[in-house]
Amino acid sequence: MKNQLIKLSVAGGFAVLLAALLSGCKTCKQGQPGKPIKYSIEVALDESLKDSSVIVDLVGVNSFDLPKWESYDMSRATGYWKPGDPRKPDVPGDPMRRDADKWTLNFVSGQELTQTMSITNALWGKWITSKTHVMVLADLPGAPPSRPGTQDARRQELPLGECFWPDKTKVLRVKVKRSGIEVLTQARTVR
């Protein structure tokens, strides 16, 4: 009887330990981003832009290229949003935009104010193995001159690390306003 109780206790303890290991028991350490994971990215256009046509690019970026993307010129005249050849409207004029690993959302005047890049989008297959961030870039009407990093109203970055966002986060939400791009999904609070 005593042996059976000991065996049951050991088996029960082992089952609890195994369940903890299989459930992905992880600890996010302060300052560590964690491994990149897929998220749906929901982009909402502010009501003040509903009568405007706005293009938003979601660009997958790795940690080595992040500084280049943070400082890249966002202007229409010489930078990322520079128009291409009018005879080839689908080909961007700026080489950085043309070569970007991106998903483009076109918000046309009077149509839907929210669009989503789904977690099932084929780009995630490539991004999840090599990208650490998604740059949200918006061609805002009447934007001021280009500025570095997120000081530029047309640029915001979303880290893909599982430890940056609260547990069970599946959707990253941003709102594109005339004044800039606002990240609506709250980051994980430091513990």
C-alpha positions in Angstrom: 0.0 0.0 0.0 2.8 2.4 1.0 4.7 1.5 -2.2 1.6 2.2 -4.3 1.2 5.7 -2.7 4.8 6.5 -3.4 4.5 5.4 -7.0 1.3 7.5 -7.4 2.9 10.6 -5.8 6.0 10.2 -8.1 3.8 9.7 -11.2 1.7 12.7 -10.2 4.7 14.9 -9.7 6.2 13.8 -13.0 2.9 14.5 -14.8 2.8 18.1 -13.3 6.5 18.7 -14.4 5.8 17.3 -17.9 2.7 19.5 -18.3 4.7 22.6 -17.3 7.4 21.8 -19.8 5.0 21.0 -22.6 2.9 24.1 -22.0 5.8 26.3 -23.1 6.6 27.5 -19.6 8.8 30.5 -20.5 10.2 33.4 -18.7 10.8 36.7 -20.4 13.8 38.4 -19.0 13.9 42.2 -18.9 15.7 43.6 -22.0 15.3 40.3 -23.9 13.0 40.4 -26.9 12.3 36.6 -27.1 12.0 34.7 -30.3 10.0 36.4 -33.2 6.5 35.1 -33.6 3.7 35.8 -36.1 1.0 38.4 -35.4 -1.9 39.6 -37.5 -1.3 43.3 -38.1 -4.5 45.5 -38.1 -4.1 49.0 -39.6 -6.9 51.4 -39.0 -7.2 54.8 -40.8 -8.3 57.7 -38.6 -11.7 59.3 -39.5 -9.8 62.5 -40.4 -8.2 60.6 -43.4 -11.4 58.9 -44.7 -11.5 61.2 -47.7 -7.8 60.7 -48.5 -6.0 57.9 -50.3 -3.3 56.6 -48.1 -0.7 53.8 -48.8 0.7 51.9 -45.9 3.6 49.5 -46.3 4.4 46.8 -43.7 8.0 46.0 -44.1 9.8 43.0 -42.5 13.2 44.1 -41.2 16.0 42.2 -39.5 18.0 43.6 -36.6 21.0 44.4 -38.8 19.0 46.6 -41.2 16.9 48.2 -38.5 19.2 51.3 -38.2 19.1 51.9 -41.9 15.2 51.7 -41.9 15.0 54.0 -38.8 17.0 56.7 -40.6 15.8 56.4 -44.2 14.3 59.5 -45.8 10.5 59.2 -45.9 9.9 62.1 -48.2 8.0 62.0 -51.5 10.6 64.1 -53.3 13.7 62.1 -52.7 13.0 59.2 -50.4 10.9 56.1 -49.8 7.6 57.5 -51.1 9.2 59.0 -54.3 6.8 58.1 -57.2 8.0 55.9 -60.0 7.5 56.1 -63.8 3.9 57.1 -64.5 3.8 54.5 -67.3 4.6 51.8 -64.7 2.4 52.7 -61.7 3.1 49.4 -59.9 6.8 50.0 -59.8 8.0 52.3 -57.0 10.5 55.0 -57.9 12.6 54.6 -54.7 15.0 51.5 -54.8 14.6 51.0 -51.0 10.8 50.7 -51.4 11.1 48.7 -54.6 13.4 46.1 -52.9 11.6 46.0 -49.6 10.2 42.8 -48.2 6.7 44.3 -47.8 2.9 44.0 -47.7 1.1 47.0 -49.1 -2.3 48.2 -47.9 -4.1 50.7 -50.1 -6.7 52.8 -48.3 -8.8 54.4 -51.1 -11.0 57.4 -50.3 -14.5 56.4 -49.1 -13.7 52.7 -48.6 -12.9 50.5 -45.6 -11.0 52.3 -42.8 -9.4 49.1 -41.5 -7.3 46.5 -43.2 -5.3 43.5 -41.8 -2.3 41.5 -42.8 -3.4 38.1 -41.5 -1.3 35.8 -39.5 -1.8 33.3 -42.4 -0.2 35.7 -45.0 2.4 33.9 -47.0 5.0 36.6 -46.2 5.1 35.3 -42.6 6.8 32.1 -43.8 9.8 34.2 -44.9 9.6 36.8 -42.2 9.4 34.5 -39.2 12.8 33.0 -40.0 14.7 36.2 -40.6 12.9 39.3 -39.4 12.8 40.9 -36.0 10.6 43.9 -36.7 7.9 45.2 -38.9 8.2 48.8 -40.0 4.8 50.5 -40.5 5.3 53.2 -43.2 2.5 55.5 -44.3 2.4 57.9 -47.1 0.6 60.7 -45.2 -0.8 63.7 -47.0 1.0 67.0 -46.1 3.7 65.3 -44.0 6.5 67.5 -42.7 10.1 67.0 -43.8 11.7 63.6 -43.0 13.0 63.0 -39.5 15.0 60.1 -38.0 13.3 57.1 -36.3 9.9 57.3 -34.9 10.2 61.1 -34.8 9.0 60.9 -38.4 5.2 60.8 -38.4 5.2 58.3 -41.3 7.2 55.6 -39.6 6.6 53.3 -36.6 8.2 50.0 -35.7 6.7 46.8 -34.3 9.0 44.4 -32.6 8.1 40.7 -33.3 9.7 39.3 -30.2 7.3 37.3 -28.0 8.5 39.0 -24.9 7.8 42.5 -26.1 4.0 42.0 -26.1 1.7 40.6 -23.4 1.2 36.8 -23.3 -1.5 35.6 -25.8 -1.2 38.7 -28.0 -2.3 37.6 -31.5 -3.0 41.0 -33.2 -0.9 44.1 -33.3 -3.1 47.2 -33.8 -2.0 50.5 -35.2 -3.9 53.6 -36.2 -2.8 56.0 -39.0 -3.6 59.6 -38.2 -2.7 62.8 -39.9 -0.3 63.4 -37.0 1.4 60.1 -37.4 1.2 56.4 -36.7 0.0 55.3 -33.2 0.6 51.8 -31.9 -2.6 50.8 -30.1 -1.5 47.4 -28.7 0.1 48.0 -25.3 3.6 46.6 -24.8 4.3 44.2 -22.0 4.8 45.9 -18.6 8.2 45.4 -17.0 8.0 43.0 -14.1 
